[in-house]
Amino acid sequence: MLIAENLTKKYGDHIALNKLNLTIKEGEIFALLGQNGAGKTTTINLFLGFIAPTDGELKINDLSVIDNAQETKKYVAYIPETVMLYPNLTGLENLKFFSSLAGFKYSQGELTYFLSKAGLQIKAHHQNLGGYSKGMRQKVGIAIAIAKKAKVLLLDEPTSGLDPKASNEFSQILKELSADGTAILMATHDIFRAREVASHIGIMRQGNLVTVIEADKISANELEDLYLQTV
Ligand SMILES: Nc1ncnc2c1ncn2[C@@H]1O[C@H](COP(=O)(O)OP(=O)(O)OP(=O)(O)O)[C@@H](O)[C@H]1O
């Protein structure tokens, strides 16, 4: 679903991402760990088509992102650290607006279903976004991904700043989406969550993907040790 082949991004002489090889299949959740500046956001921005690679190839749903930028965008939903939505519109109105931008027209009942599937309490559906917590905004972001029928979900530090309960809920929702076949790539600093939610974990150092492990093959303590030895 998501493939990088020798993917490289340079800024002048500085190599932000060095020959990344990565495959994320349907239903997999890949967590990228690494210190500040390791290349996690660069990887996500390349898949989003926000920046162009210096070298290498990247594919979404078997299509080259470089040659088919508009087409591949249709398959992707993106949740940044802070989801950008309209504060003066309700959750329902935001969802309606953003799904219509993606070409979908849904009934009120369908929109309500998507918000509920994303874990947003019914009473919040008609409240303005301005009064939402960060966790609630993230849920609207997830609802947009569901409404867009995104095959791929890209997340950049989605749980940073969430309280443990909200972060746990968010992890459960990601697991449900992956069980439905969504391929998920998530950059995070949260080692504990990464191990809990991901199927695979990659550790980056200075633009290189140094280690990839299956999450269920390692304990939280072992992962922390590995992380500290690697970065
Ligand atoms: N527009 C840019 N111009 C020049 N250098 C950049 C640019 N964007 C990123 N870089 C550099 O590329 C490298 C990788 O940055 P990136 O943002 O991908 O790291 P990161 O792992 O996401 O870090 P963080 O955890 O802080 O978000 C860093 O050295 C960064 O300074």
The ligand as an SDF file (V2000), in Angstrom:
LIG
                    3D

 31 33  0  0  0  0  0  0  0  0999 V2000
   12.7330   22.9910    4.7870 N   0  0  0  0  0  0  0  0  0  0  0  0
   13.8820   22.5360    5.2830 C   0  0  0  0  0  0  0  0  0  0  0  0
   15.0340   23.1370    4.9620 N   0  0  0  0  0  0  0  0  0  0  0  0
   16.2190   22.6850    5.4300 C   0  0  0  0  0  0  0  0  0  0  0  0
   16.3460   21.6180    6.2530 N   0  0  0  0  0  0  0  0  0  0  0  0
   15.2290   20.9900    6.6220 C   0  0  0  0  0  0  0  0  0  0  0  0
   13.9430   21.4110    6.1610 C   0  0  0  0  0  0  0  0  0  0  0  0
   13.0160   20.5870    6.6900 N   0  0  0  0  0  0  0  0  0  0  0  0
   13.6890   19.6890    7.4560 C   0  0  0  0  0  0  0  0  0  0  0  0
   15.0220   19.9390    7.4020 N   0  0  0  0  0  0  0  0  0  0  0  0
   16.0570   19.1650    8.0920 C   0  0  0  0  0  0  0  0  0  0  0  0
   15.8730   17.7970    7.7930 O   0  0  0  0  0  0  0  0  0  0  0  0
   16.1750   16.9850    8.9190 C   0  0  0  0  0  0  0  0  0  0  0  0
   15.0020   16.0810    9.2240 C   0  0  0  0  0  0  0  0  0  0  0  0
   13.9410   16.8810    9.7590 O   0  0  0  0  0  0  0  0  0  0  0  0
   12.5230   16.2630   10.1490 P   0  0  0  0  0  0  0  0  0  0  0  0
   11.6030   17.4170   10.3960 O   0  0  0  0  0  0  0  0  0  0  0  0
   12.1200   15.2710    9.1380 O   0  0  0  0  0  0  0  0  0  0  0  0
   12.8390   15.5240   11.5140 O   0  0  0  0  0  0  0  0  0  0  0  0
   11.8690   14.8220   12.5520 P   0  0  0  0  0  0  0  0  0  0  0  0
   12.4110   13.4600   12.8050 O   0  0  0  0  0  0  0  0  0  0  0  0
   10.4550   14.9080   12.0850 O   0  0  0  0  0  0  0  0  0  0  0  0
   12.0580   15.7150   13.8490 O   0  0  0  0  0  0  0  0  0  0  0  0
   10.9830   16.1560   14.9970 P   0  0  0  0  0  0  0  0  0  0  0  0
   10.9140   15.0040   15.9300 O   0  0  0  0  0  0  0  0  0  0  0  0
   11.6310   17.3530   15.5890 O   0  0  0  0  0  0  0  0  0  0  0  0
    9.6880   16.4790   14.3210 O   0  0  0  0  0  0  0  0  0  0  0  0
   16.5460   17.9310   10.0420 C   0  0  0  0  0  0  0  0  0  0  0  0
   17.9460   18.0320   10.1080 O   0  0  0  0  0  0  0  0  0  0  0  0
   15.9390   19.2440    9.6140 C   0  0  0  0  0  0  0  0  0  0  0  0
   16.6580   20.3250   10.1260 O   0  0  0  0  0  0  0  0  0  0  0  0
  1  2  1  0
  2  3  1  0
  2  7  2  0
  3  4  2  0
  4  5  1  0
  5  6  2  0
  6  7  1  0
  6 10  1  0
  7  8  1  0
  8  9  2  0
  9 10  1  0
 10 11  1  0
 11 12  1  0
 11 30  1  0
 12 13  1  0
 13 14  1  0
 13 28  1  0
 14 15  1  0
 15 16  1  0
 16 17  2  0
 16 18  1  0
 16 19  1  0
 19 20  1  0
 20 21  2  0
 20 22  1  0
 20 23  1  0
 23 24  1  0
 24 25  2  0
 24 26  1  0
 24 27  1  0
 28 29  1  0
 28 30  1  0
 30 31  1  0
M  END
$$$$
